[in-house]
Amino acid sequence: MYLIHAQLRGPCGAPLPYGAARQALDLARPEERVEHVSAHPLAVPHPVLGFFLMAGSLSEAEGRVAQVCLRLLRESDELAGWVLHRAEAPLVAPLGQGLLGPLETSSEQSDLRRK
């Protein structure tokens, strides 16, 4: 199973329409094997739809998500003027790391260490 983030860019900072995740899931075809879609409307720099899907490879998963998103952008009136910025697996930091690198305090000083 893969997690693929699709960044969508709206016109002039428009908010991601409510229900975009449900629309994407409904538009996914059975052979695309999309299991779940979640919306992250406040993600920076662009709103994100997170897709969980089964695929034979990362490249295949990213391609399928791009196809679902392009279909969504074509068929949804609420997403007129939106574009797909990218569809790729998110980088996940190791435990004790921040989103973009080490935290200012080490993991040894946190409550997350093993006893």
Buried (B, 14 or more C-beta within 10 A) or exposed (E): EBBBBBBBBBEEEBEBBEEBBEBBBEBBEEEBBBEEBBBBBEBEEBBBBBBBBEBEEEEBBBBBBBBBBBBBBEEBEEBEEBBBBBBBBEEEEEEBEEEEEEEEEEBEEEEEEEE
